[in-house]
């Protein structure tokens, strides 16, 4: 290929924004960012790239200037004059053409705002004549930043230039301007600053809450929890409730247990935080007006107290006489363990089903007649509902309990177990003693014989006496029991087929 053909190929590469072609031309073809001039427009290569808005080609040409260490004093570099067009520089051409990306790139590579053409016009003059308002803003901002850099150490200036080149490359890859990248960066910085400010405000608010709790709390445990920013609060032998517990929103574990069965909790709405002597005085004055501690506690929970403890992982409220669980329980989304043993609950709210992380639930010793909402808790590993009033689980979707390992339903009123228990393949232990069961569902035979280790049936009028013989004397009772139930299941299936076949025969006979 002749010299003319190579030159045409060079300028075609610029026009196509073909980086590889331009790189080859300036590295091996004998061309540069300033020579030769284009055959038609008579433009130097960098001016040619600017004229047609080819950002990648322009960057490649400027990179070649950096490698040859262009001499700005003799104007052989980025400020190379176009002798055929009034000695314009590439920056002047970009400013006149309203090409902000090109202007920003040229400035970042050392283009001067002070260089003039043969009519003594600068790049800014070109932008002003053409009324390029956006370019004027870019040029003025750049000049202002350059004035600031004069007072900066050389190392900082070099760092700024490196960052600018990096942003240029990012802008080019994303097909946006450097100005847009800078705007996006500023927005991210403002967003991060806002986040930090909000975090600091939240920390300050929590510190004020802790100080308030530490000053006013009734329980020593609550005060200690606030003063030391502890995430676990445990209180036993409760004589009166501490309102400030609901303010401890940083808690991960809350355990409150009333072990003083012989001393029922009684107080009045106005004297929960007063001394025992004052309580006795006011109770004697008010007589029958005294309000049960459990009633006040339930009302506080209903009014949103529990909903403030959104970081709770474990909640234990035992023996407090609670007669209701508030719907705000759904706000405690991180809850893994819920223990409401020995209260007076008659129903669990539907919102319990929204506790998607709940793994352990103990509602023993209440007055529950249904576990319907619990059927939606798919992550349960342990469920205990002993000593309630459950007659059946027909309204409970037990097949959702794919992870359930421990299930205890002893001392209820159960007359049958759902066939869905056969789908609980993770089950290890089942306790249904002290109920009214007369049989076991044959589907229990589908349980995993290697995992299922224990079955408690005492106190049930089971008709199949072989079940108890296996449990009492079997060498491998669980394996033998499951095999026995599996056999029953097959027998039932066979019997159903025969019955269906007989029914069909009768129908055919009637039709004849």
ABEGO torsion letter per residue (X at the ends): XBAAAAAAAAAAAAAAGBAAAAAAAAAAAGBBAAOBBBAAAGBBAAAAAAAAGBAAAAAAAAAAAAAAGBBAAAGABAABBBAABGGBBAAAAAAAAGBAAAAAAAAAAGBBAABBBAAGBBAAAAAAAAGBAAAAAAAAAAAAAAAAAAABBAAAAAAAAAAAAAAAAAAAAAGBBAAAAAAAAAAAAAAAAAAAAAAAAAAAAAAAAAAAAAAABABAAAAAAAAAGBABBBBBGBABBBAAAAABAABABBBBBBABAABBBBBBAAAAABBAAAAAAAAAAAEAABBBAAAAAAAAAAAGAAAABAABABBBBBGAGBABBBAAAAABAABABBBABGBABABBBAAAAABAABABBBABGBABABAAAAAABAABABBBABGBABABAAABBAAABAABABBBABGBABABBBAAAAABAABABBBABGBABABBBAAAAABBAAABABBBABGBBBABAAAAAAAAABABAAAAAAAAAAAAAAAAAAAAAAAAAAAAAAAAAAAX
